[in-house]
């Protein structure tokens, strides 16, 4: 049974990391032009609040088996991103401009320095806002962008800054209409995160949801 479990995990990882591999090769063939990027950004409809579910598979070179986690997220353009992992254990990340907070499974909060707006950690709020809201124009300063449009679109990002390239070698985003459906983060050291989004709803967040953007609040 243990062997079967390892085999299933291996098949699942292979399927997730290689799905659309041919499209990925084409995606990064040539950079997107400014007109195409402007049209794409307009079609995304601008910044709006969003809630949804996520399932994440992380493959780390130091581990033989991938790490799987699930949870929900909340995004508000003026407040940031709440990333609430529910399984395999509770863990919340609160990503705001120039601030990163984490709440562990014991309920303890910790703030992490981002190192400034131009640091790899400091760029994350800009990256998240750009991907979830469709406001990709600020990303063009720090990433070379690649784009394939259509009802189902793909966006590729390659860091221009060497410090950021040490964190991500490239990023691949898939979506349909105004929603991001899949996000792949490829690290320079060979690690990979593959995130699938579902049950997404755009619209104003409730008072209870907005309260989760305040460090110290419980999930």
C-alpha positions in Angstrom: 0.0 0.0 0.0 2.9 2.4 0.7 4.3 1.7 -2.7 0.9 2.4 -4.3 0.6 5.7 -2.4 4.1 6.8 -3.6 3.2 5.9 -7.1 -0.1 7.9 -7.0 1.7 10.9 -5.5 4.3 10.7 -8.3 1.6 10.5 -11.0 -0.3 13.4 -9.5 2.8 15.6 -9.3 3.8 14.7 -12.9 0.3 15.5 -14.2 0.2 18.9 -12.4 3.7 20.1 -13.3 3.6 19.0 -16.9 0.0 20.0 -17.8 0.3 22.6 -20.6 4.0 22.0 -20.9 3.8 22.5 -24.7 1.9 25.7 -24.2 4.6 26.9 -21.8 7.3 26.4 -24.4 5.4 28.5 -26.8 4.5 31.1 -24.2 8.1 32.1 -23.5 9.1 32.2 -27.1 8.9 36.0 -27.5 8.1 38.9 -25.2 4.6 40.5 -25.4 4.2 43.9 -27.1 2.9 47.0 -25.2 -0.4 47.1 -27.2 -1.2 43.5 -26.4 -0.4 44.0 -22.7 -2.5 47.1 -22.5 -5.5 45.3 -24.2 -5.1 42.4 -21.8 -5.0 44.6 -18.7 -8.1 46.4 -19.9 -9.9 43.1 -20.5 -9.2 42.0 -16.9 -11.6 44.8 -15.7 -9.4 46.5 -13.1 -8.9 46.0 -9.4 -11.7 44.4 -7.5 -12.1 42.4 -4.3 -12.0 38.7 -4.6 -12.5 35.5 -2.6 -11.8 31.9 -3.5 -10.3 28.5 -2.7 -6.9 27.2 -3.5 -5.1 23.9 -3.7 -1.3 24.1 -3.7 1.3 21.4 -4.6 4.9 22.2 -3.7 7.8 20.2 -5.0 11.0 20.9 -3.0 14.3 19.4 -4.2 15.2 18.4 -0.6 12.0 16.3 -0.3 11.1 13.1 -2.1 7.3 13.7 -1.9 5.5 16.9 -2.8 3.7 19.0 -0.1 0.0 19.4 -0.6 -2.1 22.2 1.1 -5.5 23.6 0.7 -7.4 26.7 2.0 -9.0 29.9 0.9 -7.8 33.4 0.0 -9.2 36.9 0.3 -8.0 39.8 -1.8 -8.8 43.5 -1.5 -6.9 46.0 -3.7 -6.5 48.5 -0.8 -5.8 46.0 1.9 -3.7 43.2 0.5 -4.0 39.4 0.5 -5.1 36.9 3.2 -3.8 33.4 2.4 -5.5 31.0 4.8 -4.1 27.5 4.7 -6.5 25.0 6.3 -4.9 21.7 5.6 -2.7 19.9 6.5 -2.6 22.5 9.4 -3.9 26.0 9.9 -1.5 28.8 8.8 -2.3 32.3 7.7 -0.3 34.7 5.7 -1.2 38.4 5.6 0.5 40.1 2.7 0.3 43.9 2.6 2.3 46.7 1.1 5.8 46.6 2.7 4.4 44.2 5.4 4.2 40.4 5.8 2.5 38.8 8.7 2.2 35.1 9.6 -0.1 33.4 12.1 0.8 29.8 13.0 -1.4 26.9 14.1 -1.0 28.0 17.7 -2.5 31.4 16.9 0.8 33.3 17.3 1.5 36.2 15.0 4.9 37.2 13.7 5.9 40.1 11.4 8.6 39.6 8.8 10.6 42.5 7.3 10.3 42.8 3.5 13.5 44.6 3.0 12.0 47.5 1.1 9.8 48.0 -2.0 12.6 46.8 -4.4 13.5 43.7 -2.5 12.3 40.2 -3.5 9.9 40.1 -0.5 8.8 43.7 -1.0 7.9 43.0 -4.6 5.4 40.3 -3.6 2.5 42.7 -2.8 2.9 44.3 -6.3 3.0 40.8 -7.9 -0.1 39.6 -6.1 -2.1 42.7 -6.9 -1.0 42.7 -10.5 -2.0 39.0 -11.0 -5.3 39.1 -9.1 -6.5 42.5 -10.3 -5.1 42.5 -13.8 -3.2 45.7 -13.2 0.0 44.4 -14.8 1.5 47.7 -15.9 3.7 48.1 -12.8 5.0 44.6 -13.3 6.6 45.6 -16.6 9.3 47.5 -14.7 10.6 44.4 -13.0 9.5 41.5 -15.3 9.8 40.6 -18.9 6.2 39.7 -19.8 5.0 37.0 -22.3 1.3 36.7 -23.3 -1.0 34.4 -25.1 -4.6 35.8 -25.3 -8.0 34.2 -25.9 -10.9 33.1 -23.8 -8.3 31.1 -22.0 -5.1 33.1 -21.6 -1.6 32.6 -20.4 0.8 35.1 -18.9 4.5 34.5 -18.4 6.9 36.6 -16.2 10.7 36.4 -16.1 12.4 38.7 -13.6 14.7 41.4 -14.9 16.4 42.1 -11.5 19.1 39.5 -10.5 18.0 39.6 -6.9 14.4 38.7 -7.8 15.7 36.1 -10.3 17.3 34.4 -7.3 13.8 33.9 -5.9 11.9 33.1 -9.1 13.4 31.9 -12.4 10.0 32.4 -14.1 6.3 32.5 -13.3 3.5 31.1 -15.4 -0.2 32.2 -15.0 -3.3 30.6 -16.6 -6.7 32.1 -16.5 -10.1 32.5 -18.3 -11.9 35.8 -18.6 -11.1 38.0 -15.7 -10.0 35.2 -13.3 -6.7 33.5 -12.6 -7.1 29.8 -12.5 -3.6 28.5 -12.1 -0.3 29.9 -10.9 3.1 28.2 -11.2 6.2 29.6 -9.4 9.5 28.2 -10.6 12.4 28.8 -8.2 16.0 29.3 -9.3 17.0 26.3 -7.2 14.6 23.9 -8.9 11.7 24.1 -6.5 8.2 24.6 -7.9 4.8 25.6 -6.5 1.7 24.8 -8.5 -1.5 26.5 -7.3 -5.0 25.9 -8.6 -7.8 28.4 -7.8 -11.5 27.6 -7.6 -14.9 28.8 -6.3 -13.8 32.4 -7.0 -16.3 35.3 -6.4 -15.7 38.9 -7.1 -17.5 41.6 -5.1 -17.4 43.5 -1.8 -16.0 41.6 1.2 -18.1 41.3 4.4 -17.1 43.0 7.7 -15.9 39.6 9.0 -13.7 39.1 5.9 -12.3 42.6 6.2 -11.4 41.9 9.8 -9.1 39.1 8.8 -6.8 41.8 7.3 -6.0 43.0 10.8 -3.1 41.2 12.4 -4.2 39.7 15.7 -7.6 38.6 14.5 -8.3 34.8 14.7 -9.3 32.8 11.6 
